[in-house]
C-alpha cells in the first residue's frame, strides 16, 4: 500500500491514474465473432460456446420449466433477502419518474418532453466465481418500471450446463422471461445482430470482463447503445477523526476482494488515522476467504493523508471515484461540494455493500474517472425523451419572422419558405 | 421519388432502410491525427489546418476583441431574431431541471439522486456553406443552464481566416468565451486530448461530416463522452385529409435542401393526397436556390400511402424518424402512440423549421433510427447524476441481514463483513 502525506497538487495526476486497460489486441477477435454470428446465427453461438466455454449447447433458451424449478433450489432466507432488495430498488427507481411539463415559450408555442421506454433491451450477467443475481435486480427492475417491452437476459452456461438458480430466481421474480445461456463476445454479438433464437435489442446493459467490454464497444459502433464504458471497480473512502478505523478497513477490503485489479483509495484527514486503519486491515484480512485477491488489490492501492479539507474535496473531484464513502463530520455538507462520483455513502453506518445489494440505489456505476461525464444506471437509462412542439396559428404569427430571418442567414430558403407559406395562408384567411 | 401504396409489412424493413454510412476507410486517418495531436499539440493542429483547410493559423484562440467586434457585423434584425430564439431555448431547457427527491426505502435508509454539471464540455460547429449559429444556441444554452464551468467551442476557420460573425455573436450572447478556429478531425482530437491552447473536455457535442463523426467515435473509445452517433438528417411527415399539401411539400423540401443524402419520407392516409403533394413539390422546387440539392434528396425519398391509421403509426415507430410532423386530425392522440422519434411537430402550423431555430426545443437529434434508444440533446445531456445513500444505525439494523445474506450467496465475504462489524458495534453499544 502506497502511503503519501499531503502530496503536492502537481503529483495528483499520478495519484489519480488507473492502470491502462487497452483492449486493442482483442478487437480483431471481436470483429470476427460478430461477422460469423451475423453469417451463421445460432450455429455460430454453438461453435463459440464450445470453443470458449467448453460446453455443447443445443438450445440456448432457458425453458419456463427450468426457470420455475429454480425457485425450489434457492434457500428461503436468500429468497426473502432478494425480495427485500427488489422492493427497495423498485421504490428508489420508481421515484425517478418525471412528469412532462408543458412550457409556452412564446404565446401560441407550446413545447414539452415525453419519456418513452426503449422497447428492446439486453442484460448481460457475467459468469465466473460469483453468481451476480444482484445485477439482475439492478438492471431488470428499472427496465420494467420504464416499460421496456422486451428484456433479453444473456448469461454464460455454468460448468454443469445450467444457469445458477439464484440468477433464474431473481429473473423470474422481476418478470424477465427471456433468458439465454450464452456468454462472452458471442452473447453481445447475438444481442446486437439477432439470431434465430436470440432477439436483437437496441441497448445493452451489464458488466463483463475485457472481452465483453470490447464487444460492447464494437456494438456501439454498429449503432447499438450501451450503458457506459467499463473498467475495474473502485472505492474511495474519505475519513476524518469521526470515522471508525475498523469500518474504514472493512469497506476498503470489500472493494479489494472484487479482483486483483480493484482500485482502493483512502483519503485521511490526519496521520493519526494511518496506523489504526492499517492495523484493522491486517486483522480483518486474515479471516477473508478471498484474502489473496484482496492482498493483491491492496498492494496497488493508495493511502493518502490530506489534512486540508478543501484539498481533500478537490482531490476526490479529480479522482472521480465510482464509489465514495464520506466518513467525515458533516458528511452532507461535504457532499454538496462533490462534483464527480458515481454513488456516495454518507457517514459511518452506510457501507458500500448496502448500495451493492439492497439500499435501493443502482450498483451499475461509472468507473475509471467516467463519473466526470456519465451517470450510473438509473430509470433514465431505460427511456429516451421525445421533444414535442405544438404551434397555433397565433404562435406562428408571433414567431414566424424570427424563424425566417435565421433560416435566411443560414442560407436555408426552403426552411424559410415553410414558414412564409403558412403566414401567407393566414393573411389570406383574414 | 418512390411511391408505394399500402406496402405489405414484410416490405417495411426495406422501406425503413437508410443508406449505409460506414466510415471504416476513414478510421486509420483519424487514428493518425489523434496520435500526432497527442505528440505535437498545437503544432499538429497548425499542420492539419494547413493540410485540410489550406490556411496558416498561428493562434487558434479567437480573441475577446474579435468576438466583441462581431456584434457590429451582424444586422440588427438578425440579432433580434437570435435573441428571441435564445430566450425560447432558455425557457424550455430551464424547465427540464429536476429536483432531488429523497426516498426512505427502508426505515433509516434514505436514497436520492443529485444532478451535477459536466465540468468541461466541447462544442463543435461545422464550417461549410451555412454558418450554423443556431447550433451554438442549441448546445451552449443548456450547458450554461446546467452549470458547465468550461465550454470550449471549436469551428473551422473561414476562407478569409476568420470565424463567421453570426457564430461569434451567438457565442458571446450566451456567454461562451473560449472559441478556437480549428475544425475537422484535428479539432475533435484537440478537445479529446488537450493541447497547449485547446483544453481537454469530458464530453463533445455537435454535428459534423463523416470525418468529424469518425473522430467523435474514436474519442468515445478513449473514454470521452459524445452526444450521440450521427447520420444524415431526416424528416417523416404523416398526413391525412386535414393536412395542407402546400405545407407538406414545404416541410419535405426544407429537409431535402440540407443535403443530397437527406432522408425525406411522407406517409399519406389516402391516394388522393399523392397528386396534390407532388404538384406542390414541383411548384415550390422551382424557386429554391438549393433546388439541385433538394432534387437529389427527393430522388431517394419515399412517398407512401398507408390507409390504415394503426399501420401508419406502426410504420413510423419502425422508422424512428429524427423529425416527425403529424399533420393529422387529433395529432395529440396520435402522438400518444408514437414510441420512437426525435422531435415531433403537431398539426398544420408547426413546421420543422420552428424546431430548427426558435420554438425552444433542441435541434440536435438522433438520426438513422437511433431514436429507438437515444434522446435528443436536452438539459440531462450536460449533467450527470450522483446517487446518494444515508443509512442510520437503525437503518443498518433493519437492512443488515438482507445485505449479509446476499453478499454471502455471491461469495463476497468482505462485503458481508462490512455490515457484520457495524451490527456488532451497535449490539455492544446497547
Interface residues (C-beta under 8 A of the other chain):
Chain A: X77 X78 X80 X81 X82 X84 X85 X87 X88 X91 X92 X95 X96 X98 X101 X103 X105 X106 X109 X111 X113 X114 X116 X117 X118 X119 X129 X130 X131 X132 X133 X134 X166 X202 X203 X217 X220 X221 X223 X224 X225 X229 X244 X246 X247 X250 X251 X253 X254 X256 X257 X258 X284 X287 X288 X289 X290 X294 X331 X332 X335 X338 X339 X340 X341 X342 X343 X344 X345 X346 X347 X348 X349 X350 X351 X352 X353 X354 X355 X356 X357 X358 X359 X360 X361 X362 X366 X368 X369 X370 X371 X372 X373 X374 X375 X376 X378 X380 X384 X385 X386 X387 X388 X389 X390 X391 X392 X393 X395 X396 X399 X401 X402 X403 X405 X406 X407 X409 X410 X411 X412 X413 X414 X415 X416 X417 X418 X419 X421 X422 X425
Chain B: X77 X78 X80 X81 X82 X84 X85 X87 X88 X91 X92 X95 X96 X98 X101 X103 X105 X106 X109 X111 X113 X114 X116 X117 X118 X119 X129 X130 X131 X132 X133 X134 X166 X202 X203 X217 X220 X221 X223 X224 X225 X229 X244 X246 X247 X250 X251 X253 X254 X256 X257 X258 X284 X287 X288 X289 X290 X294 X331 X332 X335 X338 X339 X340 X341 X342 X343 X344 X345 X346 X347 X348 X349 X350 X351 X352 X353 X354 X355 X356 X357 X358 X359 X360 X361 X362 X365 X366 X368 X369 X370 X371 X372 X373 X374 X375 X376 X378 X380 X384 X385 X386 X387 X388 X389 X390 X391 X392 X393 X395 X396 X399 X401 X402 X403 X405 X406 X407 X409 X410 X411 X412 X413 X414 X415 X416 X417 X418 X419 X421 X422 X425
